[in-house]
Amino acid sequence: MSNAFQRTIEDFTCEHCGAAVSGNGYTNHCPECLWSKHVDVYPGDRAARCQGLMEPIEIVSQGSSNYIVLHRCVTCSYIKKNKLSRADNMEVAIAIVRANNN
């Protein structure tokens, strides 16, 4: 199994909020609720056995204009970083930041 990124273009229905998501090969979370699914061992390989939902738990700054969403698997507690996209719901991202600052 390679640890090199494997682009996998898939559309999916978010298992957390039910939104229909059109994937572009880099899509790794729902742009509406920011939840993800524990499907990869290495990006794009779809080899993870867990298959648990991954809750967005924190938004962190990476540089001056890039942000990362930290996901924690609700099944196995695995934590993964994913880039926030311009297509993502920024109101949800802001709510996560506010929840962590209270």
Buried (B, 14 or more C-beta within 10 A) or exposed (E): EEEEEBEBEEEBEBEBBEBEBEEEEBBBBBBBBBBBBBBBBBBBBEEBEBEBBBBBBBBEEEEEEEBBBBBBBBEEEBEBEBEBBEEBBEEBBEBBBEEEEE
